Amino acid sequence: MAERKIVDGKGSFCPGPLMELIVALKESQVGDELEVLSTDKGSANDIPEWVRKVGHEFVSSSEDGGVWHIVVRKAK
Amino acid sequence: MAGQKACVVVVSGSLERLQMAAMVASVAAVSGQEVLVFLSMNALSYFTRGASVVAPHEGPIGELMRTKKIPEFKMLIEQAVALGDAKVFPCSMAMDVLGLESADLESYLAEPTGLTKFLSDAQNGQIWTF
């Protein structure tokens, strides 16, 4: 059963949120969605780039009140 | 996908350089690149077991970084090993100068390596020097 998990990287700077996402991906199942919360704009740009590079699925990215929500689906 | 291996030579003991080296090593490693890190000169002593991560800053960014939630460079280097294909080699010359044995160093470091061996392992890789 696919789940959506929150990875709270708020307040952390590059590459903190990315590293937290990677740790969470290791503990997830294929098909699970992870929503990274980040206040670091660099990470909001960098995480989708990383996701494409390593072959996971980038779902969406949006900003709300200075917090980016980057949704990633584990593809492998 | 893996691309060229990234070889990161770290000699500085300053916060900005240690941080940038750790960022390059960790992001390259988790992006599927093979990473070789060589710790020498003033960089090595931070990687003795349990050593403090407080390094002197060079300029204003380094000073500001202390007040923000920046991932610690030692943690990033450890994550490069744990989450990616990174190996971190302590320089055998620097170990001799400092009188260190392998047992004195953090357990995630690889075996002590001389420059000759590192240079041959680093052939055809990208070299990053900090």
N, CA and C atoms of all chains as a GROMACS GRO file, in nm:
protein
  618
    1MET      N    1   0.085  -0.119   0.000
    1MET     CA    2   0.000   0.000   0.000
    1MET      C    3   0.089   0.124   0.000
    2ALA      N    4   0.074   0.209  -0.103
    2ALA     CA    5   0.158   0.329  -0.112
    2ALA      C    6   0.116   0.431  -0.007
    3GLU      N    7   0.216   0.496   0.048
    3GLU     CA    8   0.190   0.596   0.153
    3GLU      C    9   0.247   0.730   0.111
    4ARG      N   10   0.204   0.834   0.180
    4ARG     CA   11   0.268   0.966   0.165
    4ARG      C   12   0.329   1.002   0.299
    5LYS      N   13   0.462   1.019   0.299
    5LYS     CA   14   0.532   1.054   0.423
    5LYS      C   15   0.585   1.196   0.414
    6ILE      N   16   0.588   1.262   0.526
    6ILE     CA   17   0.644   1.397   0.532
    6ILE      C   18   0.790   1.389   0.578
    7VAL      N   19   0.878   1.459   0.506
    7VAL     CA   20   1.017   1.470   0.546
    7VAL      C   21   1.040   1.617   0.580
    8ASP      N   22   1.051   1.646   0.708
    8ASP     CA   23   1.058   1.786   0.751
    8ASP      C   24   1.202   1.836   0.752
    9GLY      N   25   1.241   1.907   0.645
    9GLY     CA   26   1.376   1.964   0.637
    9GLY      C   27   1.376   2.113   0.659
   10LYS      N   28   1.271   2.163   0.722
   10LYS     CA   29   1.260   2.308   0.741
   10LYS      C   30   1.375   2.359   0.830
   11GLY      N   31   1.431   2.472   0.792
   11GLY     CA   32   1.537   2.532   0.872
   11GLY      C   33   1.675   2.484   0.833
   12SER      N   34   1.684   2.371   0.763
   12SER     CA   35   1.814   2.317   0.725
   12SER      C   36   1.856   2.371   0.589
   13PHE      N   37   1.985   2.380   0.568
   13PHE     CA   38   2.039   2.432   0.443
   13PHE      C   39   2.097   2.318   0.359
   14CYS      N   40   2.116   2.347   0.232
   14CYS     CA   41   2.171   2.253   0.135
   14CYS      C   42   2.299   2.190   0.188
   15PRO      N   43   2.319   2.061   0.178
   15PRO     CA   44   2.228   1.961   0.123
   15PRO      C   45   2.146   1.888   0.229
   16GLY      N   46   2.115   1.955   0.341
   16GLY     CA   47   2.043   1.889   0.451
   16GLY      C   48   1.911   1.826   0.409
   17PRO      N   49   1.819   1.905   0.346
   17PRO     CA   50   1.690   1.845   0.308
   17PRO      C   51   1.704   1.728   0.210
   18LEU      N   52   1.800   1.738   0.116
   18LEU     CA   53   1.824   1.628   0.022
   18LEU      C   54   1.867   1.502   0.097
   19MET      N   55   1.959   1.519   0.192
   19MET     CA   56   2.008   1.404   0.267
   19MET      C   57   1.894   1.341   0.349
   20GLU      N   58   1.808   1.426   0.404
   20GLU     CA   59   1.695   1.371   0.482
   20GLU      C   60   1.601   1.294   0.391
   21LEU      N   61   1.581   1.346   0.267
   21LEU     CA   62   1.498   1.274   0.170
   21LEU      C   63   1.558   1.137   0.137
   22ILE      N   64   1.689   1.133   0.117
   22ILE     CA   65   1.755   1.008   0.078
   22ILE      C   66   1.742   0.904   0.190
   23VAL      N   67   1.761   0.949   0.313
   23VAL     CA   68   1.745   0.857   0.427
   23VAL      C   69   1.601   0.804   0.429
   24ALA      N   70   1.503   0.892   0.407
   24ALA     CA   71   1.362   0.850   0.409
   24ALA      C   72   1.330   0.756   0.292
   25LEU      N   73   1.392   0.781   0.176
   25LEU     CA   74   1.368   0.693   0.060
   25LEU      C   75   1.417   0.551   0.088
   26LYS      N   76   1.530   0.542   0.159
   26LYS     CA   77   1.584   0.409   0.191
   26LYS      C   78   1.486   0.328   0.275
   27GLU      N   79   1.409   0.398   0.357
   27GLU     CA   80   1.317   0.330   0.448
   27GLU      C   81   1.178   0.315   0.387
   28SER      N   82   1.162   0.352   0.258
   28SER     CA   83   1.030   0.348   0.195
   28SER      C   84   1.020   0.233   0.096
   29GLN      N   85   0.896   0.210   0.053
   29GLN     CA   86   0.870   0.107  -0.048
   29GLN      C   87   0.853   0.174  -0.185
   30VAL      N   88   0.880   0.099  -0.292
   30VAL     CA   89   0.856   0.149  -0.427
   30VAL      C   90   0.708   0.190  -0.438
   31GLY      N   91   0.686   0.309  -0.492
   31GLY     CA   92   0.549   0.360  -0.506
   31GLY      C   93   0.511   0.459  -0.397
   32ASP      N   94   0.583   0.456  -0.284
   32ASP     CA   95   0.553   0.552  -0.177
   32ASP      C   96   0.586   0.694  -0.223
   33GLU      N   97   0.509   0.789  -0.170
   33GLU     CA   98   0.538   0.929  -0.198
   33GLU      C   99   0.597   0.995  -0.074
   34LEU      N  100   0.696   1.080  -0.097
   34LEU     CA  101   0.756   1.155   0.013
   34LEU      C  102   0.742   1.303  -0.017
   35GLU      N  103   0.697   1.377   0.082
   35GLU     CA  104   0.681   1.521   0.067
   35GLU      C  105   0.785   1.591   0.153
   36VAL      N  106   0.883   1.651   0.085
   36VAL     CA  107   0.990   1.720   0.158
   36VAL      C  108   0.946   1.864   0.185
   37LEU      N  109   0.956   1.906   0.310
   37LEU     CA  110   0.931   2.045   0.345
   37LEU      C  111   1.066   2.113   0.361
   38SER      N  112   1.085   2.225   0.289
   38SER     CA  113   1.214   2.293   0.295
   38SER      C  114   1.195   2.443   0.293
   39THR      N  115   1.273   2.512   0.375
   39THR     CA  116   1.272   2.659   0.371
   39THR      C  117   1.391   2.710   0.291
   40ASP      N  118   1.468   2.618   0.236
   40ASP     CA  119   1.589   2.652   0.161
   40ASP      C  120   1.557   2.647   0.012
   41LYS      N  121   1.562   2.762  -0.054
   41LYS     CA  122   1.521   2.769  -0.194
   41LYS      C  123   1.615   2.688  -0.283
   42GLY      N  124   1.744   2.687  -0.247
   42GLY     CA  125   1.841   2.608  -0.324
   42GLY      C  126   1.802   2.461  -0.327
   43SER      N  127   1.757   2.410  -0.213
   43SER     CA  128   1.715   2.269  -0.207
   43SER      C  129   1.591   2.246  -0.291
   44ALA      N  130   1.501   2.346  -0.296
   44ALA     CA  131   1.379   2.331  -0.375
   44ALA      C  132   1.413   2.316  -0.523
   45ASN      N  133   1.522   2.380  -0.566
   45ASN     CA  134   1.566   2.366  -0.705
   45ASN      C  135   1.646   2.238  -0.726
   46ASP      N  136   1.722   2.202  -0.625
   46ASP     CA  137   1.818   2.093  -0.639
   46ASP      C  138   1.755   1.955  -0.625
   47ILE      N  139   1.654   1.943  -0.540
   47ILE     CA  140   1.595   1.811  -0.515
   47ILE      C  141   1.532   1.753  -0.643
   48PRO      N  142   1.451   1.832  -0.719
   48PRO     CA  143   1.397   1.776  -0.844
   48PRO      C  144   1.508   1.733  -0.942
   49GLU      N  145   1.617   1.809  -0.945
   49GLU     CA  146   1.730   1.774  -1.031
   49GLU      C  147   1.789   1.639  -0.988
   50TRP      N  148   1.805   1.621  -0.858
   50TRP     CA  149   1.859   1.495  -0.807
   50TRP      C  150   1.764   1.379  -0.839
   51VAL      N  151   1.635   1.403  -0.821
   51VAL     CA  152   1.535   1.299  -0.844
   51VAL      C  153   1.541   1.250  -0.989
   52ARG      N  154   1.553   1.345  -1.084
   52ARG     CA  155   1.563   1.307  -1.226
   52ARG      C  156   1.692   1.232  -1.252
   53LYS      N  157   1.798   1.279  -1.191
   53LYS     CA  158   1.929   1.220  -1.217
   53LYS      C  159   1.936   1.074  -1.172
   54VAL      N  160   1.880   1.045  -1.057
   54VAL     CA  161   1.894   0.909  -1.005
   54VAL      C  162   1.776   0.819  -1.042
   55GLY      N  163   1.672   0.876  -1.106
   55GLY     CA  164   1.567   0.790  -1.160
   55GLY      C  165   1.447   0.766  -1.070
   56HIS      N  166   1.423   0.853  -0.973
   56HIS     CA  167   1.295   0.849  -0.903
   56HIS      C  168   1.198   0.939  -0.979
   57GLU      N  169   1.076   0.952  -0.926
   57GLU     CA  170   0.975   1.028  -0.999
   57GLU      C  171   0.944   1.157  -0.925
   58PHE      N  172   0.960   1.269  -0.996
   58PHE     CA  173   0.927   1.399  -0.939
   58PHE      C  174   0.778   1.422  -0.960
   59VAL      N  175   0.704   1.448  -0.853
   59VAL     CA  176   0.559   1.462  -0.863
   59VAL      C  177   0.518   1.608  -0.871
   60SER      N  178   0.562   1.689  -0.774
   60SER     CA  179   0.521   1.829  -0.776
   60SER      C  180   0.608   1.910  -0.681
   61SER      N  181   0.602   2.042  -0.702
   61SER     CA  182   0.672   2.133  -0.612
   61SER      C  183   0.588   2.259  -0.601
   62SER      N  184   0.569   2.305  -0.479
   62SER     CA  185   0.493   2.429  -0.461
   62SER      C  186   0.545   2.501  -0.338
   63GLU      N  187   0.521   2.631  -0.335
   63GLU     CA  188   0.569   2.711  -0.223
   63GLU      C  189   0.450   2.773  -0.151
   64ASP      N  190   0.456   2.769  -0.020
   64ASP     CA  191   0.347   2.825   0.059
   64ASP      C  192   0.407   2.892   0.182
   65GLY      N  193   0.402   3.023   0.184
   65GLY     CA  194   0.451   3.099   0.301
   65GLY      C  195   0.598   3.074   0.333
   66GLY      N  196   0.682   3.063   0.227
   66GLY     CA  197   0.825   3.045   0.250
   66GLY      C  198   0.866   2.901   0.272
   67VAL      N  199   0.770   2.809   0.264
   67VAL     CA  200   0.802   2.666   0.277
   67VAL      C  201   0.774   2.597   0.143
   68TRP      N  202   0.875   2.530   0.089
   68TRP     CA  203   0.855   2.453  -0.034
   68TRP      C  204   0.811   2.311   0.002
   69HIS      N  205   0.717   2.262  -0.078
   69HIS     CA  206   0.668   2.124  -0.063
   69HIS      C  207   0.708   2.051  -0.191
   70ILE      N  208   0.801   1.960  -0.178
   70ILE     CA  209   0.852   1.889  -0.296
   70ILE      C  210   0.811   1.743  -0.281
   71VAL      N  211   0.728   1.697  -0.376
   71VAL     CA  212   0.675   1.561  -0.365
   71VAL      C  213   0.747   1.469  -0.464
   72VAL      N  214   0.795   1.357  -0.412
   72VAL     CA  215   0.876   1.262  -0.487
   72VAL      C  216   0.816   1.123  -0.471
   73ARG      N  217   0.810   1.046  -0.580
   73ARG     CA  218   0.765   0.907  -0.568
   73ARG      C  219   0.883   0.814  -0.586
   74LYS      N  220   0.897   0.721  -0.494
   74LYS     CA  221   1.006   0.624  -0.503
   74LYS      C  222   0.980   0.530  -0.620
   75ALA      N  223   1.074   0.524  -0.716
   75ALA     CA  224   1.050   0.449  -0.839
   75ALA      C  225   1.129   0.319  -0.847
   76LYS      N  226   1.218   0.297  -0.754
   76LYS     CA  227   1.301   0.176  -0.764
   76LYS      C  228   1.353   0.137  -0.626
   77MET      N  229   2.500   0.612  -1.606
   77MET     CA  230   2.449   0.715  -1.515
   77MET      C  231   2.558   0.757  -1.415
   78ALA      N  232   2.641   0.658  -1.378
   78ALA     CA  233   2.738   0.684  -1.271
   78ALA      C  234   2.834   0.797  -1.306
   79GLY      N  235   2.874   0.805  -1.433
   79GLY     CA  236   2.964   0.912  -1.474
   79GLY      C  237   3.104   0.896  -1.417
   80GLN      N  238   3.179   1.006  -1.429
   80GLN     CA  239   3.318   1.003  -1.387
   80GLN      C  240   3.329   1.001  -1.236
   81LYS      N  241   3.432   0.935  -1.185
   81LYS     CA  242   3.444   0.938  -1.038
   81LYS      C  243   3.494   1.074  -0.992
   82ALA      N  244   3.450   1.112  -0.873
   82ALA     CA  245   3.489   1.240  -0.815
   82ALA      C  246   3.594   1.214  -0.708
   83CYS      N  247   3.708   1.278  -0.723
   83CYS     CA  248   3.817   1.261  -0.627
   83CYS      C  249   3.836   1.394  -0.554
   84VAL      N  250   3.813   1.391  -0.424
   84VAL     CA  251   3.809   1.515  -0.346
   84VAL      C  252   3.930   1.516  -0.252
   85VAL      N  253   4.020   1.612  -0.275
   85VAL     CA  254   4.140   1.624  -0.194
   85VAL      C  255   4.117   1.738  -0.095
   86VAL      N  256   4.122   1.706   0.035
   86VAL     CA  257   4.093   1.808   0.136
   86VAL      C  258   4.218   1.831   0.219
   87VAL      N  259   4.270   1.953   0.214
   87VAL     CA  260   4.390   1.985   0.291
   87VAL      C  261   4.367   2.098   0.391
   88SER      N  262   4.262   2.174   0.370
   88SER     CA  263   4.239   2.292   0.454
   88SER      C  264   4.170   2.253   0.584
   89GLY      N  265   4.198   2.331   0.688
   89GLY     CA  266   4.126   2.312   0.814
   89GLY      C  267   4.023   2.421   0.837
   90SER      N  268   3.990   2.498   0.732
   90SER     CA  269   3.893   2.606   0.751
   90SER      C  270   3.751   2.556   0.727
   91LEU      N  271   3.658   2.617   0.799
   91LEU     CA  272   3.518   2.572   0.794
   91LEU      C  273   3.461   2.573   0.652
   92GLU      N  274   3.482   2.684   0.580
   92GLU     CA  275   3.422   2.694   0.447
   92GLU      C  276   3.471   2.584   0.354
   93ARG      N  277   3.600   2.557   0.358
   93ARG     CA  278   3.656   2.456   0.267
   93ARG      C  279   3.615   2.315   0.306
   94LEU      N  280   3.617   2.288   0.438
   94LEU     CA  281   3.574   2.155   0.484
   94LEU      C  282   3.428   2.134   0.447
   95GLN      N  283   3.346   2.240   0.463
   95GLN     CA  284   3.203   2.230   0.433
   95GLN      C  285   3.181   2.203   0.284
   96MET      N  286   3.250   2.279   0.200
   96MET     CA  287   3.231   2.264   0.055
   96MET      C  288   3.279   2.125   0.009
   97ALA      N  289   3.391   2.081   0.065
   97ALA     CA  290   3.443   1.948   0.031
   97ALA      C  291   3.342   1.841   0.069
   98ALA      N  292   3.283   1.855   0.188
   98ALA     CA  293   3.187   1.756   0.236
   98ALA      C  294   3.059   1.759   0.151
   99MET      N  295   3.020   1.878   0.107
   99MET     CA  296   2.901   1.890   0.022
   99MET      C  297   2.925   1.822  -0.113
  100VAL      N  298   3.040   1.850  -0.174
  100VAL     CA  299   3.071   1.788  -0.304
  100VAL      C  300   3.075   1.636  -0.289
  101ALA      N  301   3.143   1.588  -0.186
  101ALA     CA  302   3.157   1.443  -0.168
  101ALA      C  303   3.021   1.378  -0.144
  102SER      N  304   2.939   1.438  -0.059
  102SER     CA  305   2.812   1.373  -0.024
  102SER      C  306   2.712   1.379  -0.138
  103VAL      N  307   2.701   1.494  -0.204
  103VAL     CA  308   2.603   1.504  -0.312
  103VAL      C  309   2.646   1.418  -0.432
  104ALA      N  310   2.775   1.417  -0.463
  104ALA     CA  311   2.822   1.329  -0.572
  104ALA      C  312   2.793   1.183  -0.538
  105ALA      N  313   2.819   1.145  -0.414
  105ALA     CA  314   2.802   1.004  -0.374
  105ALA      C  315   2.654   0.964  -0.382
  106VAL      N  316   2.565   1.047  -0.335
  106VAL     CA  317   2.424   1.009  -0.337
  106VAL      C  318   2.363   1.027  -0.476
  107SER      N  319   2.438   1.086  -0.570
  107SER     CA  320   2.391   1.098  -0.708
  107SER      C  321   2.447   0.987  -0.796
  108GLY      N  322   2.507   0.887  -0.734
  108GLY     CA  323   2.551   0.770  -0.808
  108GLY      C  324   2.694   0.775  -0.858
  109GLN      N  325   2.769   0.879  -0.820
  109GLN     CA  326   2.909   0.884  -0.861
  109GLN      C  327   2.995   0.810  -0.759
  110GLU      N  328   3.099   0.743  -0.810
  110GLU     CA  329   3.199   0.689  -0.718
  110GLU      C  330   3.280   0.808  -0.665
  111VAL      N  331   3.306   0.809  -0.534
  111VAL     CA  332   3.376   0.922  -0.473
  111VAL      C  333   3.494   0.871  -0.392
  112LEU      N  334   3.610   0.934  -0.415
  112LEU     CA  335   3.727   0.907  -0.333
  112LEU      C  336   3.766   1.037  -0.265
  113VAL      N  337   3.774   1.034  -0.132
  113VAL     CA  338   3.815   1.153  -0.057
  113VAL      C  339   3.952   1.126   0.004
  114PHE      N  340   4.040   1.222  -0.008
  114PHE     CA  341   4.175   1.210   0.050
  114PHE      C  342   4.191   1.322   0.153
  115LEU      N  343   4.207   1.284   0.279
  115LEU     CA  344   4.218   1.382   0.388
  115LEU      C  345   4.364   1.398   0.427
  116SER      N  346   4.415   1.520   0.411
  116SER     CA  347   4.555   1.541   0.447
  116SER      C  348   4.573   1.676   0.516
  117MET      N  349   4.696   1.707   0.548
  117MET     CA  350   4.733   1.836   0.609
  117MET      C  351   4.637   1.872   0.724
  118ASN      N  352   4.588   1.996   0.723
  118ASN     CA  353   4.507   2.042   0.838
  118ASN      C  354   4.367   1.983   0.844
  119ALA      N  355   4.326   1.912   0.738
  119ALA     CA  356   4.191   1.856   0.738
  119ALA      C  357   4.182   1.728   0.821
  120LEU      N  358   4.293   1.658   0.835
  120LEU     CA  359   4.284   1.522   0.892
  120LEU      C  360   4.242   1.520   1.039
  121SER      N  361   4.294   1.612   1.118
  121SER     CA  362   4.274   1.599   1.263
  121SER      C  363   4.126   1.609   1.304
  122TYR      N  364   4.042   1.671   1.219
  122TYR     CA  365   3.899   1.675   1.250
  122TYR      C  366   3.837   1.536   1.247
  123PHE      N  367   3.905   1.443   1.183
  123PHE     CA  368   3.849   1.309   1.166
  123PHE      C  369   3.911   1.208   1.262
  124THR      N  370   3.980   1.259   1.367
  124THR     CA  371   4.015   1.168   1.475
  124THR      C  372   3.887   1.141   1.553
  125ARG      N  373   3.882   1.023   1.614
  125ARG     CA  374   3.758   0.975   1.675
  125ARG      C  375   3.701   1.076   1.774
  126GLY      N  376   3.578   1.117   1.748
  126GLY     CA  377   3.510   1.205   1.841
  126GLY      C  378   3.558   1.350   1.839
  127ALA      N  379   3.645   1.385   1.740
  127ALA     CA  380   3.699   1.521   1.737
  127ALA      C  381   3.589   1.623   1.712
  128SER      N  382   3.612   1.743   1.762
  128SER     CA  383   3.518   1.852   1.745
  128SER      C  384   3.506   1.891   1.598
  129VAL      N  385   3.387   1.938   1.558
  129VAL     CA  386   3.369   1.984   1.421
  129VAL      C  387   3.384   2.136   1.413
  130VAL      N  388   3.428   2.197   1.521
  130VAL     CA  389   3.440   2.343   1.520
  130VAL      C  390   3.571   2.382   1.452
  131ALA      N  391   3.558   2.431   1.329
  131ALA     CA  392   3.675   2.473   1.251
  131ALA      C  393   3.672   2.625   1.239
  132PRO      N  394   3.789   2.688   1.234
  132PRO     CA  395   3.790   2.834   1.220
  132PRO      C  396   3.737   2.877   1.083
  133HIS      N  397   3.660   2.986   1.080
  133HIS     CA  398   3.608   3.032   0.952
  133HIS      C  399   3.709   3.125   0.885
  134GLU      N  400   3.695   3.136   0.751
  134GLU     CA  401   3.785   3.224   0.674
  134GLU      C  402   3.724   3.362   0.655
  135GLY      N  403   3.593   3.368   0.645
  135GLY     CA  404   3.530   3.495   0.609
  135GLY      C  405   3.386   3.501   0.658
  136PRO      N  406   3.312   3.599   0.606
  136PRO     CA  407   3.178   3.627   0.659
  136PRO      C  408   3.077   3.513   0.642
  137ILE      N  409   3.087   3.438   0.532
  137ILE     CA  410   2.991   3.328   0.513
  137ILE      C  411   3.012   3.222   0.621
  138GLY      N  412   3.139   3.192   0.646
  138GLY     CA  413   3.170   3.092   0.748
  138GLY      C  414   3.119   3.136   0.884
  139GLU      N  415   3.132   3.263   0.913
  139GLU     CA  416   3.086   3.317   1.041
  139GLU      C  417   2.933   3.306   1.051
  140LEU      N  418   2.865   3.341   0.940
  140LEU     CA  419   2.718   3.332   0.937
  140LEU      C  420   2.670   3.188   0.949
  141MET      N  421   2.747   3.096   0.890
  141MET     CA  422   2.706   2.956   0.890
  141MET      C  423   2.691   2.901   1.031
  142ARG      N  424   2.770   2.957   1.124
  142ARG     CA  425   2.762   2.908   1.262
  142ARG      C  426   2.625   2.935   1.324
  143THR      N  427   2.557   3.038   1.273
  143THR     CA  428   2.430   3.077   1.334
  143THR      C  429   2.312   3.007   1.265
  144LYS      N  430   2.339   2.930   1.159
  144LYS     CA  431   2.231   2.866   1.083
  144LYS      C  432   2.241   2.714   1.097
  145LYS      N  433   2.132   2.651   1.058
  145LYS     CA  434   2.126   2.504   1.069
  145LYS      C  435   2.190   2.441   0.945
  146ILE      N  436   2.322   2.442   0.942
  146ILE     CA  437   2.398   2.386   0.830
  146ILE      C  438   2.438   2.243   0.869
  147PRO      N  439   2.419   2.145   0.779
  147PRO     CA  440   2.463   2.009   0.814
  147PRO      C  441   2.613   2.009   0.844
  148GLU      N  442   2.653   1.943   0.953
  148GLU     CA  443   2.795   1.941   0.991
  148GLU      C  444   2.877   1.866   0.887
  149PHE      N  445   2.996   1.917   0.858
  149PHE     CA  446   3.075   1.855   0.751
  149PHE      C  447   3.112   1.710   0.782
  150LYS      N  448   3.134   1.680   0.910
  150LYS     CA  449   3.168   1.540   0.942
  150LYS      C  450   3.049   1.449   0.916
  151MET      N  451   2.928   1.499   0.947
  151MET     CA  452   2.809   1.418   0.923
  151MET      C  453   2.791   1.394   0.772
  152LEU      N  454   2.816   1.498   0.691
  152LEU     CA  455   2.802   1.483   0.546
  152LEU      C  456   2.901   1.381   0.490
  153ILE      N  457   3.023   1.384   0.541
  153ILE     CA  458   3.124   1.287   0.495
  153ILE      C  459   3.080   1.146   0.534
  154GLU      N  460   3.028   1.132   0.656
  154GLU     CA  461   2.982   1.000   0.701
  154GLU      C  462   2.865   0.953   0.614
  155GLN      N  463   2.775   1.047   0.579
  155GLN     CA  464   2.661   1.011   0.494
  155GLN      C  465   2.706   0.973   0.353
  156ALA      N  466   2.812   1.039   0.304
  156ALA     CA  467   2.865   1.003   0.171
  156ALA      C  468   2.904   0.856   0.169
  157VAL      N  469   2.961   0.808   0.281
  157VAL     CA  470   3.002   0.668   0.292
  157VAL      C  471   2.880   0.578   0.312
  158ALA      N  472   2.789   0.622   0.398
  158ALA     CA  473   2.676   0.537   0.437
  158ALA      C  474   2.571   0.527   0.326
  159LEU      N  475   2.548   0.637   0.255
  159LEU     CA  476   2.436   0.641   0.160
  159LEU      C  477   2.482   0.629   0.015
  160GLY      N  478   2.611   0.643  -0.009
  160GLY     CA  479   2.661   0.638  -0.147
  160GLY      C  480   2.787   0.556  -0.156
  161ASP      N  481   2.849   0.564  -0.273
  161ASP     CA  482   2.971   0.487  -0.297
  161ASP      C  483   3.092   0.577  -0.276
  162ALA      N  484   3.115   0.616  -0.150
  162ALA     CA  485   3.231   0.700  -0.120
  162ALA      C  486   3.328   0.626  -0.030
  163LYS      N  487   3.455   0.649  -0.055
  163LYS     CA  488   3.559   0.599   0.036
  163LYS      C  489   3.643   0.718   0.078
  164VAL      N  490   3.674   0.721   0.208
  164VAL     CA  491   3.746   0.836   0.263
  164VAL      C  492   3.880   0.787   0.316
  165PHE      N  493   3.988   0.833   0.252
  165PHE     CA  494   4.120   0.783   0.286
  165PHE      C  495   4.199   0.886   0.367
  166PRO      N  496   4.243   0.848   0.486
  166PRO     CA  497   4.334   0.936   0.558
  166PRO      C  498   4.473   0.926   0.494
  167CYS      N  499   4.539   1.040   0.481
  167CYS     CA  500   4.673   1.045   0.421
  167CYS      C  501   4.774   0.986   0.519
  168SER      N  502   4.851   0.888   0.473
  168SER     CA  503   4.944   0.822   0.566
  168SER      C  504   5.055   0.917   0.611
  169MET      N  505   5.092   1.012   0.525
  169MET     CA  506   5.194   1.109   0.566
  169MET      C  507   5.143   1.196   0.682
  170ALA      N  508   5.020   1.248   0.668
  170ALA     CA  509   4.965   1.332   0.775
  170ALA      C  510   4.949   1.251   0.904
  171MET      N  511   4.914   1.122   0.891
  171MET     CA  512   4.902   1.038   1.010
  171MET      C  513   5.037   1.023   1.079
  172ASP      N  514   5.142   1.005   1.000
  172ASP     CA  515   5.277   0.994   1.057
  172ASP      C  516   5.316   1.123   1.130
  173VAL      N  517   5.289   1.236   1.065
  173VAL     CA  518   5.327   1.365   1.125
  173VAL      C  519   5.252   1.387   1.257
  174LEU      N  520   5.123   1.348   1.258
  174LEU     CA  521   5.041   1.370   1.378
  174LEU      C  522   5.054   1.256   1.479
  175GLY      N  523   5.126   1.150   1.442
  175GLY     CA  524   5.141   1.035   1.531
  175GLY      C  525   5.011   0.959   1.552
  176LEU      N  526   4.930   0.946   1.447
  176LEU     CA  527   4.800   0.879   1.458
  176LEU      C  528   4.806   0.737   1.403
  177GLU      N  529   4.726   0.649   1.466
  177GLU     CA  530   4.706   0.513   1.416
  177GLU      C  531   4.564   0.506   1.361
  178SER      N  532   4.535   0.402   1.281
  178SER     CA  533   4.399   0.385   1.227
  178SER      C  534   4.293   0.386   1.336
  179ALA      N  535   4.326   0.326   1.451
  179ALA     CA  536   4.229   0.316   1.560
  179ALA      C  537   4.194   0.453   1.619
  180ASP      N  538   4.278   0.554   1.592
  180ASP     CA  539   4.251   0.689   1.643
  180ASP      C  540   4.149   0.763   1.556
  181LEU      N  541   4.119   0.708   1.438
  181LEU     CA  542   4.036   0.780   1.342
  181LEU      C  543   3.892   0.729   1.344
  182GLU      N  544   3.800   0.811   1.295
  182GLU     CA  545   3.659   0.772   1.287
  182GLU      C  546   3.646   0.640   1.209
  183SER      N  547   3.552   0.557   1.253
  183SER     CA  548   3.546   0.421   1.199
  183SER      C  549   3.500   0.416   1.053
  184TYR      N  550   3.438   0.525   1.003
  184TYR     CA  551   3.393   0.521   0.863
  184TYR      C  552   3.504   0.556   0.764
  185LEU      N  553   3.624   0.588   0.816
  185LEU     CA  554   3.735   0.612   0.723
  185LEU      C  555   3.790   0.480   0.672
  186ALA      N  556   3.842   0.484   0.549
  186ALA     CA  557   3.903   0.366   0.489
  186ALA      C  558   4.049   0.356   0.536
  187GLU      N  559   4.124   0.263   0.477
  187GLU     CA  560   4.261   0.241   0.524
  187GLU      C  561   4.352   0.359   0.489
  188PRO      N  562   4.454   0.383   0.572
  188PRO     CA  563   4.550   0.491   0.542
  188PRO      C  564   4.613   0.468   0.404
  189THR      N  565   4.624   0.576   0.331
  189THR     CA  566   4.668   0.566   0.192
  189THR      C  567   4.773   0.672   0.164
  190GLY      N  568   4.874   0.632   0.089
  190GLY     CA  569   4.977   0.727   0.048
  190GLY      C  570   4.936   0.801  -0.078
  191LEU      N  571   5.007   0.906  -0.106
  191LEU     CA  572   4.974   0.990  -0.221
  191LEU      C  573   4.988   0.913  -0.352
  192THR      N  574   5.089   0.828  -0.359
  192THR     CA  575   5.113   0.754  -0.483
  192THR      C  576   4.992   0.667  -0.517
  193LYS      N  577   4.941   0.597  -0.416
  193LYS     CA  578   4.824   0.510  -0.436
  193LYS      C  579   4.701   0.594  -0.471
  194PHE      N  580   4.683   0.704  -0.399
  194PHE     CA  581   4.565   0.787  -0.426
  194PHE      C  582   4.570   0.841  -0.568
  195LEU      N  583   4.688   0.888  -0.610
  195LEU     CA  584   4.700   0.944  -0.746
  195LEU      C  585   4.669   0.837  -0.850
  196SER      N  586   4.712   0.715  -0.824
  196SER     CA  587   4.682   0.612  -0.925
  196SER      C  588   4.534   0.577  -0.922
  197ASP      N  589   4.472   0.575  -0.803
  197ASP     CA  590   4.326   0.549  -0.796
  197ASP      C  591   4.245   0.663  -0.858
  198ALA      N  592   4.302   0.785  -0.853
  198ALA     CA  593   4.228   0.903  -0.899
  198ALA      C  594   4.242   0.928  -1.048
  199GLN      N  595   4.325   0.847  -1.112
  199GLN     CA  596   4.346   0.868  -1.257
  199GLN      C  597   4.215   0.860  -1.332
  200ASN      N  598   4.197   0.949  -1.425
  200ASN     CA  599   4.076   0.956  -1.508
  200ASN      C  600   3.952   1.003  -1.431
  201GLY      N  601   3.971   1.047  -1.308
  201GLY     CA  602   3.858   1.102  -1.234
  201GLY      C  603   3.863   1.255  -1.236
  202GLN      N  604   3.752   1.314  -1.190
  202GLN     CA  605   3.754   1.460  -1.168
  202GLN      C  606   3.827   1.482  -1.036
  203ILE      N  607   3.913   1.583  -1.032
  203ILE     CA  608   3.983   1.613  -0.907
  203ILE      C  609   3.929   1.745  -0.851
  204TRP      N  610   3.884   1.739  -0.728
  204TRP     CA  611   3.837   1.859  -0.657
  204TRP      C  612   3.931   1.881  -0.540
  205THR      N  613   3.984   2.000  -0.528
  205THR     CA  614   4.080   2.026  -0.421
  205THR      C  615   4.030   2.139  -0.330
  206PHE      N  616   4.031   2.110  -0.202
  206PHE     CA  617   3.987   2.210  -0.103
  206PHE      C  618   4.094   2.230   0.003
   0.00000   0.00000   0.00000
